Amino acid sequence: MLPEAREGDQTMVVARLSAPTTIHVEPVGRWFEAYAHRYRHKQTLSQHESVGSSSSSEEDEQDLRDEDFKEDPLLTSLDPKDVKSQDHYAVLGIAKLRYRATHAQIKQAYKRIVLRHHPDKRRQAGQAVKEGDDDYYSCITKAYQLLSNKATRRAFDSVDPEFDDFVPSNSSSSKEKFYEVFGPVFSSNARWSVKKPVPKLGTADSTYEEVDHLYSFWYNFDSWREFSYLDEEDKEKGEDREERRWIEKQNKAARQKRKKEEMSRILKLVDNAYACDPRIKKFKEDEKRKKEEEKRAKKEASRKIAEEKERQRQAELEAERKQKEKEEEEAKAKALVAKKEKEAAKKQLKKERKRLRDACKTNDYYVEGESDTVSMMEAIEKLCNRLEITSLQELNEAMGAGSREEARSALDKQIEEMNADIRREEEERIAAERRKQQESVRAKEKGGSGKPWSAEDLALLVKAVKTFPAGTVSRWEVIAAFINDHTSTDIKRTAKEVLNKTKTLQKTEEKESLSLRTEVNKAAYERLEKSTTEAASIKKAEDAGISERFDAPSAYQFKTGPWTADEQKCLEQALRTYPAGTADRWDLIAEAVPGRSKKDCMVRYKELVEMVKAKKSAQAAAKGKK
């Protein structure tokens, strides 16, 4: 309700109220959780708080049993000044439980001891009580203070006087009773592990995975055991900061030394157990047997594969031999036919030339006057030398079919065409020479001879660069000498020209992604393709009949494929195995090199010998120039 307006005040509406909305509130938080717990279990607030405080952990609910509690008979004779050497669990009467005792059990044992040995109780019983910390009761309070604190209790548990650091030896008795000897030792040392659960030693029936996990765990054992309880001096007793630091440094060094000895002990335990474990021996024997079986199976499979490959190789060699014999027979037959056709073509060409000369001679060379006769004879000889057989046949037929004037006209027309071809060829030659001169001038300006590089010279350059690598004495002079000795042209290359060409090709490779080998291979491929095209055209001409002039044999021989690194190694090994003087040496070498014939091996050997001689001669020539 809004308050009523006072006298003199005026009530007015400023704005309308918004419509009511429903807001959903979700209860969260530990307070709501406590409320839900009380509501579910029908408990009051006081009951819930008492239950929460009394059941904080499961271990606190465990009571101390009478059989686990036994008072130390030497308790009254303890020296309060030697507290550090006493067994605190025995002082509180829980020597049987020791590190397994819970905080609640420690507290209950302390209460029982206090009820019996408190100074007030003893005074009432008429017993003598010493003053201050000289009474043995101070040992009880210090034992409780130490064991009720997690850090100090862990420090005392690390040096538990009841713990046995014994490590079984690697002996025959340990191997015979492996599980009885090493089982308890591993169980007692498992208390120091940070990681839980700790794998057990297992039995003779344990699997390989279980045993492997066991030793992997113990070889990477992470121990929480520390030795601060054995510190000789308390740093808090230092008079100043420097002394406390020095005491802490000494204590830290002693702890690290003991920790290292502890880890060495654990490692020795694991090593001895691994050496004595009969399961490891069994697993190794099984693994060895399995590997031997796999090896035998693999060897047998390899033998079968090798036999099959050998059988296939012999079959391929036999098929290759038959195919080669067949090709040789066909090549001989083709060569014989080509030879006969060539001889026939030569005879036909000779006949047509004689026919032209006789026709011109019979008609006084179609001119009048001795000077004109000589020039006409020269022109006719040029026609005989330049025209092919088909052109000569057409000219002779044209001259023999018509009158003298028609024959003269046909002859003059052919001479004019010939002269035009000669003039065109001369112009092309002059233009080529002019281009060569220009290139020579430009090359001389750059330090070269100006002469173009043929595909053969480029191949020699690539081969020489590989044969004489960087580091060769007078490398570029040696490469130039090598090219000049092996080139089929009359062009002589200088070291400077070779160096410039190599740099130019390298720059081209960087700009156009084209290496020297790519360039030379491309030229070789073009030559091979051209040769193949010409061979195909010749074969076509052979099938169709003689239709053009033959000046040279048209037999083309194709080289076999390049030698691989494996074939080269086999050849070198065979040359060493069968030295000169061995009977049927090259037959044996050919058998040792798969996929190569006797002829291939002999040709390759000659090539290698020539390469070695060329290299030596090039180096000698370079040294002579110096």
C-alpha angles and dihedrals in degrees: 000000000000116000118256118258118257123239111285094020119115121219117220136168113244099179141340120268116250120246115269116259132200116240120197112217118194114205113229139159138066092291092059089045090054090048091050090049092051092046093049094047095036094236132151123236093258092048091051093050093048092049091048094051096044097047102044093136138006095240093055089062092060111101126215110256122218093239090056092053121076124158116230109246090212093054095107092051096056118124111229090207091061098051094134094065096049127100103246094194090055091048090058092042097246099107088130094058098036113153091005092064115111125225090255093052091049089051093048092048090050090052092052092049092047092051089057105036106030110130092237092054091049093048090053088051090051096248123145115257125194120224124254122337093343091085119092089236088081087066089060094050092046091049091052093046091052097046096042091058114077096213097048092041091053089050090052093044089054090063097034105166090215093058115101116218091194117144117198114236128240097256140132092258091054090051093050094049098029099147094043093048103040101029097075092041093055090045093053093046092048088079090075095058119114092199118070139237101037115211115243126234091252130200139281089274095058115127125243091253092054093049092045091050090049096055094038088055095048095043087056093039114163110203126194092197113126133174106218090122089069094057107138094213135030111233090212088069092064115116096222140009095267093054092047090052091050091050091049091050092052092047092048092052091050091049093050091050092052091044090053091050089050093052090047089053092051091047091050090050091053093045093051091047091049091050093049098039108114090201092064090054090049093048091049092050091049091049092048092049091048092050091049091051091049090047092051091047091048092048091050091048091048090050092052092046091049091050091049092048091048091050091049091046092052090048091049092048091050091048090046091050092051091045091049092050089049092049091048091052091048091047091051091049092048091047090052092049091046090050092051091046091048092051090047090049091050091050091047092048091048090049094051092048091051089047091054093046092047092048092050092045092050091054094044089253089293092276140096122228132042096256092054090048093056093049091047091050090053091050091049091051090051089051091051091051098043105036121085123229095265093051091049091050092050092048094048091048091049092049094046097045099057141043127284091269092050090048091050090048093051091047093049091048091052091047091051091051090048092050090048090053090048092051091048091050091048091051091050090049092050091048091049092050090049091052090048090052091050092048090047091054092049092046092049089053087055094044100263135112092248094232115133122252114240124209089256092054091048090051090050090048092053092046093048093048089055094042094049106038127189110297096043112134110256088356100178093044089051091049091049091050091049092053093046091051096050105035119105092214129080093238114119116206125210126216091248092051091049091050093049092048091050091051091047092053091046090053089048089052092053093048101039101024090240119134129201091257092052091052094049093043090051092053091046090050091051091051091049092048091049091049091049091050092049092048090051092049091049091050089049090051090049091054093047096043136254109322106148143038121279117205101159139020115284098211113128123193120201121210121234121251122287120277116258124221091254092051090048091052091049091050093050092048091048091050089054093044095049107037126189112295096038113134113253087001099167093045089056091046091051090052090052092053110066115221095013129104128219091259092051091053093048093048092048091049091052090049091052092049091050091049092052092047092047092050092051094046092048092051091047091049091050091050090048091054090055 
